[in-house]
Amino acid sequence: MDLILWQSFLVAFVGSVLSLDRTAALQIMISRPIVAAPVIGYMLGDTAAGLLIGCVLELLFIGGLPVGAYIPPHETMIAMLVTGISIIVNNIGFARFSWKFGESDMMILVISATLLTMLPIDIVCKRVDTAVRVLNTRFFYIADKDLGKCNIGGIILNNMKGLGVFFILNFLTLFVLTLAGVMVVSFLFKFLPLTVIMLLALFSIIALIISLSSAYNAVYGKGSLPLLFTTIFFGFIMLILMRGR
Amino acid sequence: MISRFTMLKVFLNSFFIQSSWNFEKMQGLGFAAAIAPAINDMHQDKEQTCRALKRHMVFYNAHPYMASPILGAVIKMEEDVKAGIRGTDDISSFKESLMGPYGAIGDTFFWGSIRPLASILGVLSVLIWGLWGVGIFLVTYNIFHIWMRWSGLHKGCKLGESVVDYIKSLELIQWAARVRLFSTMLLGILLLVAIFKGIDIFMGQRLIGYQMFLASFFSAICVVLLAAIIRNRLSVLLSIYLLFLPTFIFLIIMDIILRVSKLY
């Protein structure tokens, strides 16, 4: 239990630091799933699982645009949660299925189950994001008051306080959700029937196809359909020639 | 003219323009915090500095990267105000008139085309070179990002209001459409590589030419059809559950029925 607590703390801390990049600071894209998930994976000892989750989620959430006041799905938190929970749960191990699945097969099943369980949590993550933006209004007025007293440093300080609120609320949310997620997914693997567990493998393929569809939607425009099929046709011929099939 | 060191401070502050983003004033405080070093450098009198900064404590919202040309131009205009060449109203009307269009240009170019390009290229590279793909993703995206932040600020400081012509000359909207077409080509290659690798890993065998062709072709049709369904107002997350949960629930019910029937 101590190890699970420590690992959840680690996921929450690194996750909330990387989450800052999403809105509050930098925006150099270290908060995107393709970067964030392998980082969490590396810390918990399974970079390959992190890369796999990162790639699928990157394509799945490729189209979420933060336009104006609209808050898109919180892809960073979902990537942290899915990676963290999958690796922690897989480390716990399940003797119930050891006769049936190998280690890597089991990881795919755990990732699929975690994805299915954690995707609706996006509603909570969005609420937290909204709460931060409501709280930040206060800092604007404090800075304005400070400027009235000719305190120039107040502007930079209050701007940075917003960064602090983003960090604290993201940290608390990630910590609680990681612990809750580990319990829920472990519970599922203890009690779900074998047929349902085996169906999770199919889910991983469905998730991959949907993520590619989501990517296609992000680049969709005039002439994209013929271009896609032409590329597939010529790419296929090139791959066949290169691989000698 | 502000010093190069001050410009570097404004450049670094521009990375925190959204730190205190809120629904009421949006990036208002962030913009004031970013421009503060330049205004501080311009005026020796503290009262004047505060008055100038107070002008920027208003509603402001644009694309975070496209704020840099506006920041640069506003710095130049503040210098003009100090020299008595223009009035302060010019600055607020300049900011207000550019917020909307620059927000739209930034969203279309950076969020709508460069990010998908970097993502698709990143995932494709991960499939081929593993962890290097993450680096390729970051480099591809940030070349454009940092270029806009730095050159936008630099040109803005130099050209003032004429920075609008400079941004126009970049034809970012036209480039966005071209980049999206290039990304579509990359997506086609990604789809092929994913299918080739997937079949090798999952089935543990190599298929012959026409089987591979059929697998690729039908997967592409699947992707395009699903994309059309998602585009017509069905969210990505909802489509996952609509495809999967009914089968899931059916299997659980069947399992319960089987267990109950074994009891009797």
Chai-1 contact restraints between the chains, C-beta under 6 A:
chainA,res_idxA,chainB,res_idxB,connection_type,confidence,min_distance_angstrom,max_distance_angstrom,comment,restraint_id
A,T23,B,Q18,contact,1.0,0.0,6.0,A-B,restraint_1
A,A24,B,S19,contact,1.0,0.0,6.0,A-B,restraint_2
A,A25,B,F16,contact,1.0,0.0,6.0,A-B,restraint_3
A,A25,B,S19,contact,1.0,0.0,6.0,A-B,restraint_4
A,L26,B,F15,contact,1.0,0.0,6.0,A-B,restraint_5
A,Q27,B,P64,contact,1.0,0.0,6.0,A-B,restraint_6
A,I28,B,N142,contact,1.0,0.0,6.0,A-B,restraint_7
A,M29,B,Y141,contact,1.0,0.0,6.0,A-B,restraint_8
A,I34,B,G122,contact,1.0,0.0,6.0,A-B,restraint_9
A,I34,B,F137,contact,1.0,0.0,6.0,A-B,restraint_10
A,V35,B,V134,contact,1.0,0.0,6.0,A-B,restraint_11
A,P38,B,V134,contact,1.0,0.0,6.0,A-B,restraint_12
A,L51,B,V126,contact,1.0,0.0,6.0,A-B,restraint_13
A,C55,B,V123,contact,1.0,0.0,6.0,A-B,restraint_14
A,C55,B,V126,contact,1.0,0.0,6.0,A-B,restraint_15
A,E58,B,S119,contact,1.0,0.0,6.0,A-B,restraint_16
A,E58,B,V123,contact,1.0,0.0,6.0,A-B,restraint_17
A,L60,B,V236,contact,1.0,0.0,6.0,A-B,restraint_18
A,I62,B,P116,contact,1.0,0.0,6.0,A-B,restraint_19
A,I62,B,S119,contact,1.0,0.0,6.0,A-B,restraint_20
A,L65,B,W111,contact,1.0,0.0,6.0,A-B,restraint_21
A,V67,B,D107,contact,1.0,0.0,6.0,A-B,restraint_22
A,A69,B,F23,contact,1.0,0.0,6.0,A-B,restraint_23
A,L119,B,L237,contact,1.0,0.0,6.0,A-B,restraint_24
A,R133,B,W21,contact,1.0,0.0,6.0,A-B,restraint_25
A,R133,B,N22,contact,1.0,0.0,6.0,A-B,restraint_26
A,R133,B,F23,contact,1.0,0.0,6.0,A-B,restraint_27
A,N136,B,S20,contact,1.0,0.0,6.0,A-B,restraint_28
A,N136,B,N22,contact,1.0,0.0,6.0,A-B,restraint_29
A,T137,B,N22,contact,1.0,0.0,6.0,A-B,restraint_30
A,T137,B,E24,contact,1.0,0.0,6.0,A-B,restraint_31
A,F139,B,S20,contact,1.0,0.0,6.0,A-B,restraint_32
A,F140,B,K25,contact,1.0,0.0,6.0,A-B,restraint_33
A,F140,B,L29,contact,1.0,0.0,6.0,A-B,restraint_34
A,A143,B,L29,contact,1.0,0.0,6.0,A-B,restraint_35
A,D144,B,M57,contact,1.0,0.0,6.0,A-B,restraint_36
A,L147,B,C50,contact,1.0,0.0,6.0,A-B,restraint_37
A,L147,B,L53,contact,1.0,0.0,6.0,A-B,restraint_38
A,L147,B,K54,contact,1.0,0.0,6.0,A-B,restraint_39
A,C150,B,K46,contact,1.0,0.0,6.0,A-B,restraint_40
A,C150,B,C50,contact,1.0,0.0,6.0,A-B,restraint_41
A,I155,B,A32,contact,1.0,0.0,6.0,A-B,restraint_42
A,I155,B,A33,contact,1.0,0.0,6.0,A-B,restraint_43
A,I155,B,A36,contact,1.0,0.0,6.0,A-B,restraint_44
A,I156,B,A33,contact,1.0,0.0,6.0,A-B,restraint_45
A,N159,B,S19,contact,1.0,0.0,6.0,A-B,restraint_46
A,N159,B,S20,contact,1.0,0.0,6.0,A-B,restraint_47
A,N159,B,L29,contact,1.0,0.0,6.0,A-B,restraint_48
A,N159,B,G30,contact,1.0,0.0,6.0,A-B,restraint_49
A,N159,B,A33,contact,1.0,0.0,6.0,A-B,restraint_50
A,G162,B,S19,contact,1.0,0.0,6.0,A-B,restraint_51
A,G162,B,S20,contact,1.0,0.0,6.0,A-B,restraint_52
A,L163,B,S19,contact,1.0,0.0,6.0,A-B,restraint_53
A,P193,B,D255,contact,1.0,0.0,6.0,A-B,restraint_54
A,T195,B,L251,contact,1.0,0.0,6.0,A-B,restraint_55
A,V196,B,L251,contact,1.0,0.0,6.0,A-B,restraint_56
A,V196,B,I252,contact,1.0,0.0,6.0,A-B,restraint_57
A,F203,B,F244,contact,1.0,0.0,6.0,A-B,restraint_58
A,I206,B,L243,contact,1.0,0.0,6.0,A-B,restraint_59
A,I209,B,C222,contact,1.0,0.0,6.0,A-B,restraint_60
A,I210,B,I240,contact,1.0,0.0,6.0,A-B,restraint_61
A,L212,B,L191,contact,1.0,0.0,6.0,A-B,restraint_62
A,L212,B,V223,contact,1.0,0.0,6.0,A-B,restraint_63
A,S213,B,V223,contact,1.0,0.0,6.0,A-B,restraint_64
A,S213,B,L226,contact,1.0,0.0,6.0,A-B,restraint_65
A,S213,B,A227,contact,1.0,0.0,6.0,A-B,restraint_66
A,S213,B,I230,contact,1.0,0.0,6.0,A-B,restraint_67
A,S214,B,V236,contact,1.0,0.0,6.0,A-B,restraint_68
A,A215,B,I120,contact,1.0,0.0,6.0,A-B,restraint_69
A,A215,B,L187,contact,1.0,0.0,6.0,A-B,restraint_70
A,Y216,B,V223,contact,1.0,0.0,6.0,A-B,restraint_71
A,Y216,B,A227,contact,1.0,0.0,6.0,A-B,restraint_72
A,N217,B,A227,contact,1.0,0.0,6.0,A-B,restraint_73
A,N217,B,I230,contact,1.0,0.0,6.0,A-B,restraint_74
A,N217,B,R231,contact,1.0,0.0,6.0,A-B,restraint_75
A,A218,B,P116,contact,1.0,0.0,6.0,A-B,restraint_76
A,V219,B,P116,contact,1.0,0.0,6.0,A-B,restraint_77
A,V219,B,R180,contact,1.0,0.0,6.0,A-B,restraint_78
A,V219,B,S183,contact,1.0,0.0,6.0,A-B,restraint_79
A,V219,B,T184,contact,1.0,0.0,6.0,A-B,restraint_80
A,G221,B,R180,contact,1.0,0.0,6.0,A-B,restraint_81
A,S224,B,T184,contact,1.0,0.0,6.0,A-B,restraint_82
A,L227,B,T184,contact,1.0,0.0,6.0,A-B,restraint_83
A,L228,B,T184,contact,1.0,0.0,6.0,A-B,restraint_84
A,L228,B,G188,contact,1.0,0.0,6.0,A-B,restraint_85
A,T231,B,M185,contact,1.0,0.0,6.0,A-B,restraint_86
A,T231,B,G188,contact,1.0,0.0,6.0,A-B,restraint_87
A,I232,B,G188,contact,1.0,0.0,6.0,A-B,restraint_88
A,I232,B,L192,contact,1.0,0.0,6.0,A-B,restraint_89
A,I232,B,S216,contact,1.0,0.0,6.0,A-B,restraint_90
A,I232,B,A220,contact,1.0,0.0,6.0,A-B,restraint_91
A,G235,B,G188,contact,1.0,0.0,6.0,A-B,restraint_92
A,G235,B,I189,contact,1.0,0.0,6.0,A-B,restraint_93
A,G235,B,L192,contact,1.0,0.0,6.0,A-B,restraint_94
A,F236,B,F213,contact,1.0,0.0,6.0,A-B,restraint_95
A,F236,B,S216,contact,1.0,0.0,6.0,A-B,restraint_96
A,I240,B,G209,contact,1.0,0.0,6.0,A-B,restraint_97
A,R245,B,G209,contact,1.0,0.0,6.0,A-B,restraint_98
